[in-house]
Amino acid sequence: MPLFEVAILTRPTKKEAEDGATEKLVFGPKAVVARDAQSAGIAAMMGDGRPVDIDMNRADVLVRPFV
C-alpha cells in the first residue's frame, strides 16, 4: 500500500480573520499507509494522536502522496 502525508489546518472565523488571525496547523504532517488518499485522511482522524476538539466545519484535511 502507498504512503501518504496528512495534515489538518483550521481556518479562522470571520471575526478572527478581521483581527489578523491566519490558518493554524492542528495536526501533522503525519505519515499514513493507506489504499488511497481518502482512506489516509480517515485513518489519520481515527488513529492514535488524532486531533480532538476540532470544528470540522473550519478544518481542511490535506493529503498528499509521499514521494
N, C-alpha and C positions, 0 to 999 in steps of 0.2 A: 504494500500500500504506500502511496505517496506521503510526503511530509509537507505540512503547511505551517505557516506562522499566523497566529491570531492575535489581534489587539482590539481593545474596546475604548472608544472615545466618547465622552459625553459633551453635548453641546450646551452652552449656557442658555438660560431663559432669556426672553426678550429684554427684561429689565436688567439682568446681569450683563448682557451684551452691551446695553447702553452705558453701563458703568465701566466698560472696558474689559470685561471677562472674556476669555477665549476658551476653546475646546480644552478638555482635560483628559489625559491618559489615565484610565482607571484599571486597566488590565493589560498585561503583556508588554511586549510581544512574547508569546509562548509558542513553542514548537508542539505540534499535534500531528499524530499519524492518523489518517482517515482515508476513506474511499474517494471523497470529493470535497470541494470547498464548503458546501453546505453542512456536511457531516462534521467537518473540522470545527466550524463555528458552534455547532450544537455540543460537540464533545468538550470544547473549552468552557462552555456555560454549565455543563453538568459535572465536570471533573473536580479534582482537589484544587484548592487555591482559587476557586472561581470567585468572581466578584459578587458581593451581596449588597443589598440596599441600593440598587441602580434603577433609576427611572428609565425603563427600556423605551419610552416614547422619545427620550432625548439622546439615546445611545446609538452609536454607529459601530457595528461589528465589522472589522476589516480582516479579510482573509486573503492570503496570497500563497502561491506555491513556493516552497523552499527550493531555491536553485543555487 
